[in-house]
Amino acid sequence: MKKSVIIFLILFFCTLFSVTMKAAKEMPIIAYWGVPDSMSYERCFREFSECGFTVSIYPYWQLDTLVKACNVADKYGVKIIGRCPEMFDAPAKTARILKTTKGFHGYMIQDEPSAPDIQKRRNNIMRLKEIDDTHLFYINLLPYYRKDWFTTSAKVDTYQEYLEAASTLPCQQISFDFYPITTNGIRSTWYSNLEQIRQESLRTKKPFWGFVLSTPHSVYPQPTLASLRLQIYSNLAYGAQAIQYFTYWSPTPRNYDYHDAPIDVNGKKTKTWALIQQMNRELKTIAKLFYGARVLSVHHLGVVPESTTRQQKMPVNIRSLKIVGKQGAIISQIEKNGLRYLAIVNKSHEENLTVRLRYLNSKPRQLTKQLKAVAVKSTYTVAPGDLLLFRLR
């Protein structure tokens, strides 16, 4: 073999390895109820990718349809967490096929299980896992405010016990949904729920995945850039390692009057599509800082929600930190690659937050949303739901 050919092959495989590693290091941006079956997959997955999503979750009506969707999704850099009846009716056969299917990312086992459901799903997972232990198993848990669902078992009387029961399943992540912004204001238990999920994530060493609401229905209003930011950046501040949207494609508007999802029931873009695309473009860059980072502490200033703690000790290299705003702020300190960072999230999706800082030395630098380090200032105005980033040392 000629030397030039050998050099070419080395460079080719090095490039391939680099691209693969880069993809593996990107935070998943997930759409629950992503691209459905019986659609033009080429167009749908192209638009899905253009909107900034990397993973689609959807229950398909048969295995062949799921495999076809995976093959097309893979062409656009999209992965599928899917479900089909054969996963439960013929798990061994199904797992053998999906194990080698391009674009397949994991098994969608159940959404919002009650405590008794959790134990039933264990057998389902283990039968699939006997054949395929290379893909993930997805169960999305109930939020704290749906307590009437998880206290149906005498052995599970608290939300913490519900989390612990779910953590015994061989799922690689802890996924939960919580939709805090309603027409009546922000749910008071949101940050309490985030605290519990974060602690369970630390205890089990399983990353947690958070949700953001993109489809108005019932008591949930039309999303705005501010409301999306508030949900996403609060999740990231608490350590979320994936962001999930409910939904991308509009579910059939039966009991909940789903409307104005990014894609409507007929497969057409709505006004929400461009909004989500804008948010995802912003998220993709900022997520590079949070993905794989270790959250050292999360506290609050201003309004201190139930089960959370007030920020007392100043972050490293910060002399003083004061805020002025209606809801206050999340103060999150994270560490990545040996560097220390500070994230300040405005907890109001309606009003600006004023942040005043004094520094101990010249080490702190502000980070722009492109993660570029710039000189710090003493006063900042943070837009509704937005965040302020610093590299502390």
N, C-alpha and C positions, 0 to 999 in steps of 0.2 A: 504493500500500500504506500502510495506517495506521501511524502512528508506534508505537502499542502493539504491533502485530503484528511490526514490525521488531525492537523491543526484545525481544519474546518469543523470536524466532528466534535473535537474538544470544546470549541467555542459554542457550537450549537447546543450541546448538552448542558454546558454551563449556563447559557442563556435560558434554556428551558427550565433548569433547576431554579434559577433566580426568579423567573416569572411565577413558578409554582409556589415557591416560598413566600413571595410577595402576596399572592392571592390568599395563602393560608393565614397571613398576618392581618388581613383586613377584617374589621368588625362586620358581622352579618347584618344586613338591613333586610328585614323579613316582612313579607305581606301575608297575614293570615287571611284566608279566602282570596288566594292569588288568582292565577289563571285557571279557569275551569275547563271541564271537558266539553266536547262538541263545539269547539271554536276553531278559528283559523290560528293554529299555534304559531306559525311563522310571524304573522303580524302581532299577535298578542304578546309573545315573549320578547319581540324586538321593542315594543312600546314599554313593556314591563322593565326591561333593562334600561331604556332611555329615561324612565322615571326615577332611576337610581336604586332599584331593588336588586338584591343578589340571591334571595331565597324566596320561593313561593310555597305556601302551605295550602293544600287543597285535598278534599276527599273525592277520589275519582270513582266512577261507577263500575269499572272493571280493571283488571290487571293490565290487559293489552293497551288500554287507553292511558294508564299511568306511564307505562314504558314508552309509548309514543311521545307523550308530553315531555318526559325526561330527555329523550334524544334530541328534541327540538330545543328545549331549554338550554341544553349544554352548548349548543351552537352560539348562544348569546351570553354565555358566561353566567347562566342562572342555574341554581340547584333547586331540587324539589324535595320537600318533606311531604310525603304523600300517604294516602290511605286508599284501600280498595277492599271489597268483601273477601277476596282470596287470602288476604293477610290473616284472617281469622278462620276461614273455612279450610284452607290448605296452606298452613304457614310454612311448612318445609319446602314445598314446591315453589311458593311465592318468594321466599327468601333466597333460594338458589338463583332465581331469575334476577331479582333486584340487586343482589350482591355484586353483579358485574354490569349493571346498567349505568351507562354514562348519564350524568346529570342527576342521579338519585342521591339524595343527601341523608334521608332518614325516614323512619316509620312514624306516621301520625297515629298515635294510639288512642288518645281521648282528650277532649276539651272539657275543662271544669268538672272533674270527677268529684263525687261525694266520697266520704271516707270508705263506705263499703265498696264503691267502685274501684278504689285504689287496689285493694287486695285481688279483685277479679282481674285486673289488668296485668298483674304479675305473671300469671300463667301465659297470657298472650305474648308478653315480651320474651319470656324464657324460651318459648317454642320457636320464635323467630331468631333469637340470639344463638340457639344451638347451631344454626346454619350460617348466620351472618352476624358476626360481632364487630364488623368494620364500620357500620353506619350507626347513626344515633337513633334513640328512641324518644319520642316527643310526647309529653303529657303537659298540658297547661292547667295550672291550678287556679282555684277560686280566689277572689280577693277577700279581705277581712270582712267587708261589709255584707257579704253573702253568707253570714253565719248560719242562717236557717238551713243551708244546704250541707254544711260540713258537720253539724252536730246531730246527724241522724244515726250515729252509732254510739252506744254506751261507752265504748272504749276510747272515743275521741270527743272530749268535752271542750277543748280549747283550740284556737287557731294554731298555736304552737304544736299541739299534738297532731293536728292535721298535717302540718309541714313535716314533722318528724316521720309520720307514717309514709308520706309521699317520698321522702328522702331515702327510704329503704329500697325503693325500686331502682333497677339498673339503668336509670336515665342519666345521661351525661351532664345535664343542666337542670336548673330550677327555673321553670317558666311560670309566670303568674300575670294575670291581667288586673288592672285597676284603672278605672276611668274617673279621674278626680273632678273634672270640670263639667258642671251641670248648669242648667238654667237657674238654679237656686244658689249658685256659688261653688266654691271648692269644698269637696268632702273633707271633713275634719280629721278623718282617720288615715289619710293618704300616707303621710310621712311615718306614722306609726307602723303601717304595713310595710313600708320600705325598710324600716329599721329591723323588723322581724325577718324579712327576706334576706337582708344583708347578713344578719347574724347566723341564719341557717346556712347561707352560702359559705361563710367563714368556717362554721363547724364541720360541714361536710366536704369542704374544699371543692365544691361544685360551683361553676359560674352561674350567675342568674341572668335571665333575660327579662326585660321589661317591655311594657306595651305603651302605645300612644294611640289615641282615638282619631281616626281620619274619616269616619262615616257618621254623619249626624243621624240621630234617631231618638225617639222617646224624649227623655229629659236632657239629652246631650246635644249641644248646639253645633252649628256649622264651625269647623275648625278655622282658626286664623294662624298666621305665622307665629304670633305671640303664644297662643295656646299650645301649638305643636312644640315650640321651643321649651316652654315650661315643663311639659311632660318629659321630653327627651333629655333635657339637661339635668333635670332632677334625678332621673334614672341613672345617668352617667355619673353624677356626683356621688351617688350611693354605690357605684361599682358595677353597673350593668355591663355585660359583655356582648349584648346583642339588643337591637331595638326592633320591635315588632309593631306593625300597624294593623289595626282593625278598622277597615278592611282595605283591599285594593279594588276588587270587583264587588259590586253591590249584591248583597244577599237579597233573595226574594222578600219584598216588604210585606211580611205577613203581620205578625203581632207588634212589631217594633217600628214600623214605618221607616225603614232604611231608605235613605235618599242622598244624592250628591256624594256618593263614594267617588274616588278618582275615575273609576270606570262604572258606567251605569249597567243595569240588567241586560241591556241590548248590546253591550260591548263598545259603547261610545264614550269618549273622554268627556268629563264634566269640568266645571271651573276648578274643582278641587285637584285635578291631575297636575296642573302647572304649579299649584301651591306646594304639593308634595314633592314634586321634582325640585323646586327651589330649596325646600328644607333638606332634602337628601343630598344635594350638592354641598350645602353647608356642613351637614353632618359628616359626610365622607372624609373631609379633611380633619375636622375636630376629633373624630373617632380614633384617628391615628395616635393621639395622645392618650386616650382613655383605654384603648384596647390592649390588654396585657399588663396594664398598670395595677399597682397595689394601692388601694385606698387606705390611708393611714388613720384618718379620722373624718367624721362628718358631724357638724354641729350647726346650730341656728343662731341668727341674730334677729332682733326685732321680735316678731311673733314666734314663740317657741311652741310648736305643736305637741300634742299628747305623745308621751313615750319618747320624746327626743330631748336633747340636752343643749343648753346655751353655750355658745363659744366663750370660753374663759381665758385660756392661755393663747397668747399671740403666736401666729405662725412664725417659723424661723425667719430671721432677718426683717421682721416687721415690728416696728415700735408700737404703732397703734392702728386700729381698724374700726371705723365707725360707719354706720349706714343710716340713711333716712329713706323710708319707704313704707307703703301701706302694709304689706305682708312681711317685709323683712327679707332675709337672705339665707341661703344655704352656704355654709363655709366648709369646703371639702379640701383636704390635703391629700395629694397622691404622690406616689414615687414610681419612677420608671427609668430604667437604665442608669440607676445611680443618681438621678437628678430629682429634686423636690419641686412640686408644683402646687399652686393654689387655684381653686376654682370657686368663684362667687356667683351664685345663681339668684336672679331676681325672682322671688316667689309670687309676684303679681303678674298676671297676664293682661292687666289693664293699665297699670301706672309705671312710670319710670322709678328707678332706684338710684339714689345718690350714694356713692362710696367715697369715703375720705381715708387716705392712708398716709402714714409716716413710716419712714424706713430707717433701719439701724445702720445700713451701709449701702454701698453702691452695687451690691450683687443682684438684687431683684430686677427682673426685666418683665415688661408686659409682653404677652403673646397675642398677636392678632389672630383672626380666625383662619388665617393661612399658616398659623403656627410660626410666624416670623417674630423674632425677638426685637422689641423696640424699647426706647427709653420710657421710664415710668413717669407718671404724673401724680400729683397729690389728690386730685379730685376726678371722679369719673361719673358719667351718667350712663346707667345700664338700662337699655330698653326693656319693655315688658317681656317677661319670660326668658330674657337673654342671659348670657353668662359673661364673666370677666375672667381672663386667665393670666397667671403670672408664673414665671420660672423663678423660684426663690433662691436656688443655689445649684 
